Amino acid sequence: KRLEDVGVIWDNLAEQWNDNYCLLVQFQQRKGHSNVPCNHIEDGKRLGRWLQSQRQLNRIGKVEESRVKRLEDVGVVWDSEQRQKKREGKLDKSCERKLD
C-alpha cells in the first residue's frame, strides 16, 4: 500500500492498457466514434496501432472479456465488415433525416 502511494505500479501492462483505453474514450468523445485511423497518435501514444492490435488479439481470442465489453461500450467495432455496416447505417440515418 505504501509503495502504491508513492506511485509503484505492480501490473505495468494493465496500466498501459488502461492508459490507451482512456485515450480511446477521449478520442471517441471528441470525434463521436471509435474508428481510430491506424496511424493516429493521441497525446503522443500510437492509439491507432493499439486499437488495431486489440482487434487482432480479439480475433484470436486473446482479449479478456471484460476488456472486450469496455471497448464495445465505447463503440469499437471488431471487423471491417461490421465497421462498414455501421458506416452504412449512419449514412442511412443521416439520409433519412435530410428527407424528413
N, CA, C and O of each residue as an XYZ file, in Angstrom:
400
protein
N       0.837     -1.199      0.000
C       0.000      0.000      0.000
C       0.874      1.253      0.000
O       0.613      2.186     -0.758
N       1.892      1.282      0.828
C       2.741      2.471      0.896
C       3.491      2.691     -0.414
O       3.687      3.829     -0.842
N       3.909      1.593     -1.047
C       4.585      1.724     -2.336
C       3.634      2.259     -3.411
O       4.032      3.063     -4.254
N       2.393      1.814     -3.375
C       1.404      2.327     -4.322
C       1.171      3.814     -4.111
O       0.954      4.556     -5.069
N       1.217      4.250     -2.854
C       1.022      5.660     -2.539
C       2.096      6.546     -3.162
O       1.851      7.718     -3.445
N       3.290      5.983     -3.376
C       4.368      6.774     -3.991
C       4.503      6.473     -5.485
O       5.478      6.883     -6.116
N       3.525      5.757     -6.051
C       3.488      5.580     -7.490
C       4.001      4.277     -8.050
O       4.150      4.162     -9.266
N       4.280      3.279     -7.213
C       4.727      1.991     -7.728
C       3.549      1.307     -8.424
O       2.461      1.196     -7.859
N       3.779      0.853     -9.652
C       2.757      0.161    -10.441
C       3.131     -1.311    -10.507
O       4.210     -1.665    -10.984
N       2.238     -2.164    -10.028
C       2.515     -3.591     -9.960
C       2.273     -4.283    -11.300
O       3.015     -5.196    -11.661
N       1.274     -3.872    -12.022
C       0.945     -4.510    -13.290
C       1.063     -3.474    -14.397
O       0.087     -2.820    -14.766
N       2.275     -3.340    -14.916
C       2.554     -2.316    -15.906
C       1.744     -2.496    -17.189
O       1.308     -1.507    -17.779
N       1.535     -3.728    -17.628
C       0.762     -3.963    -18.848
C      -0.698     -3.542    -18.681
O      -1.295     -2.972    -19.594
N      -1.257     -3.823    -17.523
C      -2.638     -3.407    -17.257
C      -2.732     -1.883    -17.216
O      -3.702     -1.299    -17.699
N      -1.729     -1.255    -16.643
C      -1.696      0.210    -16.584
C      -1.608      0.800    -17.993
O      -2.292      1.778    -18.295
N      -0.781      0.223    -18.846
C      -0.664      0.688    -20.232
C      -1.975      0.495    -20.980
O      -2.390      1.366    -21.744
N      -2.630     -0.643    -20.764
C      -3.905     -0.890    -21.423
C      -4.927      0.167    -20.999
O      -5.634      0.734    -21.833
N      -4.993      0.424    -19.683
C      -5.943      1.428    -19.181
C      -5.631      2.817    -19.711
O      -6.548      3.575    -20.024
N      -4.355      3.165    -19.818
C      -3.975      4.469    -20.371
C      -4.468      4.600    -21.813
O      -5.033      5.626    -22.192
N      -4.248      3.553    -22.611
C      -4.703      3.578    -24.000
C      -6.220      3.603    -24.095
O      -6.782      4.287    -24.950
N      -6.877      2.865    -23.226
C      -8.340      2.871    -23.207
C      -8.859      4.285    -22.902
O      -9.811      4.746    -23.532
N      -8.238      4.960    -21.949
C      -8.656      6.327    -21.620
C      -8.448      7.261    -22.805
O      -9.258      8.158    -23.039
N      -7.372      7.056    -23.550
C      -7.143      7.848    -24.762
C      -8.211      7.555    -25.811
O      -8.646      8.457    -26.527
N      -8.630      6.302    -25.900
C      -9.697      5.934    -26.832
C     -11.003      6.623    -26.439
O     -11.720      7.131    -27.302
N     -11.311      6.642    -25.162
C     -12.523      7.317    -24.690
C     -12.443      8.807    -25.035
O     -13.423      9.397    -25.490
N     -11.295      9.399    -24.821
C     -11.074     10.815    -25.148
C     -11.303     11.055    -26.652
O     -11.979     12.009    -27.037
N     -10.739     10.189    -27.484
C     -10.917     10.284    -28.937
C     -12.398     10.164    -29.289
O     -12.920     10.962    -30.068
N     -13.071      9.171    -28.717
C     -14.484      8.923    -29.017
C     -15.349     10.120    -28.622
O     -16.266     10.492    -29.353
N     -15.064     10.713    -27.489
C     -15.851     11.867    -27.038
C     -15.648     13.073    -27.955
O     -16.576     13.844    -28.195
N     -14.438     13.223    -28.457
C     -14.127     14.356    -29.324
C     -14.658     14.155    -30.745
O     -15.190     15.088    -31.346
N     -14.515     12.930    -31.288
C     -14.868     12.670    -32.684
C     -16.270     12.085    -32.869
O     -16.833     12.153    -33.961
N     -16.832     11.512    -31.803
C     -18.159     10.924    -31.910
C     -18.161      9.487    -32.411
O     -19.225      8.926    -32.675
N     -16.992      8.887    -32.545
C     -16.871      7.493    -32.973
C     -15.553      6.931    -32.447
O     -14.699      7.673    -31.960
N     -15.401      5.620    -32.551
C     -14.177      4.956    -32.073
C     -13.410      4.282    -33.206
O     -12.621      3.368    -32.967
N     -13.636      4.725    -34.419
C     -12.944      4.157    -35.574
C     -11.638      4.930    -35.775
O     -11.531      5.767    -36.671
N     -10.664      4.642    -34.940
C      -9.394      5.369    -34.921
C      -8.544      4.941    -36.118
O      -8.310      3.747    -36.309
N      -8.081      5.897    -36.927
C      -7.186      5.530    -38.035
C      -5.919      4.864    -37.512
O      -5.422      5.208    -36.439
N      -5.411      3.922    -38.270
C      -4.271      3.121    -37.840
C      -3.054      3.968    -37.460
O      -2.325      3.615    -36.533
N      -2.831      5.056    -38.148
C      -1.643      5.872    -37.877
C      -1.901      7.022    -36.905
O      -1.042      7.887    -36.736
N      -3.068      7.046    -36.267
C      -3.419      8.156    -35.371
C      -2.605      8.121    -34.077
O      -2.432      7.073    -33.455
N      -2.121      9.280    -33.700
C      -1.399      9.442    -32.434
C      -2.215     10.367    -31.544
O      -2.628     11.448    -31.964
N      -2.439      9.934    -30.327
C      -3.228     10.690    -29.347
C      -2.349     10.937    -28.130
O      -1.889      9.988    -27.495
N      -2.117     12.183    -27.806
C      -1.267     12.546    -26.660
C       0.072     11.811    -26.677
O       0.552     11.348    -25.642
N       0.672     11.710    -27.874
C       1.985     11.086    -28.001
C       1.980      9.570    -28.030
O       3.043      8.956    -28.125
N       0.815      8.952    -27.950
C       0.698      7.486    -27.959
C       0.103      7.032    -29.286
O      -0.737      7.725    -29.861
N       0.528      5.886    -29.766
C       0.035      5.327    -31.024
C      -1.307      4.639    -30.804
O      -1.393      3.412    -30.786
N      -2.332      5.431    -30.642
C      -3.659      4.897    -30.333
C      -4.195      4.022    -31.463
O      -4.779      2.970    -31.204
N      -4.005      4.443    -32.704
C      -4.493      3.654    -33.834
C      -3.855      2.280    -33.890
O      -4.533      1.284    -34.141
N      -2.562      2.226    -33.659
C      -1.857      0.929    -33.656
C      -2.337      0.057    -32.500
O      -2.517     -1.152    -32.647
N      -2.542      0.694    -31.346
C      -3.008     -0.053    -30.179
C      -4.376     -0.676    -30.469
O      -4.604     -1.850    -30.177
N      -5.280      0.116    -31.044
C      -6.611     -0.412    -31.330
C      -6.541     -1.511    -32.388
O      -7.261     -2.506    -32.297
N      -5.692     -1.340    -33.372
C      -5.505     -2.384    -34.376
C      -5.015     -3.684    -33.726
O      -5.470     -4.772    -34.078
N      -4.093     -3.559    -32.785
C      -3.594     -4.776    -32.114
C      -4.675     -5.395    -31.231
O      -4.721     -6.618    -31.095
N      -5.546     -4.585    -30.628
C      -6.658     -5.135    -29.844
C      -7.591     -5.932    -30.746
O      -8.081     -6.992    -30.357
N      -7.839     -5.420    -31.956
C      -8.687     -6.142    -32.908
C      -8.045     -7.471    -33.302
O      -8.718     -8.500    -33.359
N      -6.746     -7.441    -33.573
C      -6.052     -8.672    -33.954
C      -6.057     -9.684    -32.809
O      -6.309    -10.870    -33.023
N      -5.781     -9.215    -31.603
C      -5.789    -10.104    -30.439
C      -7.185    -10.668    -30.182
O      -7.326    -11.837    -29.826
N      -8.203     -9.852    -30.359
C      -9.571    -10.315    -30.149
C      -9.941    -11.384    -31.175
O     -10.648    -12.338    -30.852
N      -9.469    -11.228    -32.393
C      -9.752    -12.194    -33.449
C      -9.274    -13.595    -33.069
O      -9.883    -14.589    -33.466
N      -8.192    -13.673    -32.305
C      -7.663    -14.982    -31.895
C      -7.988    -15.313    -30.436
O      -7.412    -16.230    -29.850
N      -8.925    -14.545    -29.863
C      -9.410    -14.849    -28.525
C      -8.470    -14.491    -27.392
O      -8.500    -15.132    -26.341
N      -7.635    -13.480    -27.585
C      -6.630    -13.129    -26.583
C      -6.942    -11.852    -25.808
O      -6.075    -11.334    -25.104
N      -8.167    -11.337    -25.926
C      -8.550    -10.144    -25.163
C      -9.551    -10.581    -24.100
O     -10.540    -11.248    -24.405
N      -9.291    -10.207    -22.865
C     -10.192    -10.563    -21.763
C     -11.598    -10.053    -22.050
O     -11.780     -8.969    -22.603
N     -12.584    -10.852    -21.667
C     -13.981    -10.497    -21.916
C     -14.346     -9.132    -21.322
O     -15.101     -8.376    -21.934
N     -13.825     -8.815    -20.150
C     -14.136     -7.518    -19.540
C     -13.599     -6.371    -20.389
O     -14.216     -5.308    -20.466
N     -12.456     -6.586    -21.022
C     -11.893     -5.550    -21.896
C     -12.676     -5.453    -23.194
O     -12.897     -4.357    -23.710
N     -13.096     -6.592    -23.723
C     -13.930     -6.580    -24.924
C     -15.175     -5.746    -24.667
O     -15.551     -4.912    -25.491
N     -15.808     -5.970    -23.533
C     -17.026     -5.229    -23.193
C     -16.745     -3.740    -23.068
O     -17.506     -2.920    -23.581
N     -15.667     -3.387    -22.397
C     -15.328     -1.966    -22.254
C     -15.100     -1.315    -23.611
O     -15.550     -0.194    -23.847
N     -14.405     -2.012    -24.500
C     -14.156     -1.467    -25.839
C     -15.455     -1.343    -26.628
O     -15.677     -0.341    -27.309
N     -16.301     -2.346    -26.540
C     -17.582     -2.281    -27.237
C     -18.467     -1.174    -26.677
O     -19.220     -0.543    -27.418
N     -18.377     -0.936    -25.372
C     -19.181      0.113    -24.742
C     -18.840      1.505    -25.268
O     -19.681      2.403    -25.227
N     -17.608      1.696    -25.766
C     -17.254      2.998    -26.349
C     -17.342      2.963    -27.874
O     -16.883      3.886    -28.548
N     -17.934      1.891    -28.419
C     -18.229      1.866    -29.837
C     -17.224      1.173    -30.732
O     -17.286      1.329    -31.952
N     -16.300      0.413    -30.168
C     -15.345     -0.303    -31.009
C     -16.078     -1.384    -31.795
O     -16.857     -2.162    -31.244
N     -15.811     -1.409    -33.086
C     -16.335     -2.431    -33.974
C     -15.152     -3.303    -34.347
O     -14.086     -2.793    -34.694
N     -15.331     -4.615    -34.278
C     -14.197     -5.527    -34.333
C     -13.677     -5.836    -35.726
O     -12.465     -5.963    -35.901
N     -14.540     -5.961    -36.718
C     -14.006     -6.308    -38.034
C     -14.480     -5.311    -39.082
O     -15.407     -4.535    -38.853
N     -13.830     -5.350    -40.224
C     -14.106     -4.361    -41.264
C     -15.533     -4.468    -41.785
O     -16.137     -3.456    -42.140
N     -16.080     -5.682    -41.837
C     -17.463     -5.840    -42.295
C     -18.423     -5.149    -41.334
O     -19.352     -4.466    -41.764
N     -18.198     -5.327    -40.019
C     -19.035     -4.650    -39.030
C     -18.877     -3.140    -39.145
O     -19.861     -2.405    -39.069
N     -17.623     -2.665    -39.332
C     -17.380     -1.220    -39.445
C     -18.108     -0.656    -40.661
O     -18.685      0.430    -40.593
N     -18.083     -1.395    -41.784
C     -18.764     -0.949    -42.998
C     -20.268     -0.855    -42.766
O     -20.900      0.127    -43.155
N     -20.839     -1.877    -42.129
C     -22.274     -1.857    -41.850
C     -22.639     -0.689    -40.942
O     -23.679     -0.056    -41.123
N     -21.779     -0.406    -39.965
C     -22.049      0.699    -39.054
C     -22.029      2.023    -39.817
O     -22.890      2.879    -39.610
N     -21.031      2.187    -40.708
C     -20.958      3.407    -41.519
C     -22.194      3.530    -42.400
O     -22.776      4.609    -42.508
N     -22.596      2.432    -43.028
C     -23.772      2.460    -43.890
C     -25.016      2.813    -43.091
O     -25.875      3.556    -43.566
N     -25.112      2.280    -41.873
C     -26.240      2.606    -41.004
C     -26.280      4.079    -40.665
O     -27.347      4.692    -40.642
N     -25.103      4.653    -40.398
C     -25.040      6.085    -40.110
C     -25.428      6.892    -41.337
O     -26.135      7.893    -41.228
N     -24.965      6.457    -42.511
C     -25.320      7.158    -43.738
C     -26.818      7.071    -43.976
O     -27.452      8.063    -44.338
N     -27.389      5.879    -43.771
C     -28.822      5.719    -43.959
C     -29.597      6.650    -43.037
O     -30.544      7.307    -43.470
N     -29.205      6.711    -41.778
C     -29.899      7.567    -40.815
C     -29.751      9.036    -41.187
O     -30.712      9.797    -41.072
N     -28.557      9.451    -41.635
C     -28.370     10.848    -41.997
C     -29.189     11.192    -43.236
O     -29.693     12.309    -43.350
N     -29.328     10.245    -44.166
C     -30.143     10.477    -45.349
C     -31.633     10.588    -44.970
O     -32.374     11.406    -45.514
N     -32.038      9.735    -44.019
C     -33.437      9.778    -43.569
C     -33.749     11.134    -42.960
O     -34.826     11.682    -43.197
N     -32.835     11.679    -42.189
C     -33.056     12.979    -41.556
C     -33.200     14.070    -42.620
O     -34.037     14.963    -42.486
N     -32.396     14.000    -43.662
C     -32.457     15.026    -44.721
C     -33.758     14.936    -45.484
O     -34.275     15.951    -45.953
N     -34.305     13.717    -45.618
C     -35.541     13.531    -46.364
C     -36.751     14.005    -45.585
O     -37.773     14.352    -46.177
N     -36.649     14.024    -44.264
C     -37.811     14.419    -43.437
C     -38.105     15.884    -43.539
O     -39.044     16.371    -42.908
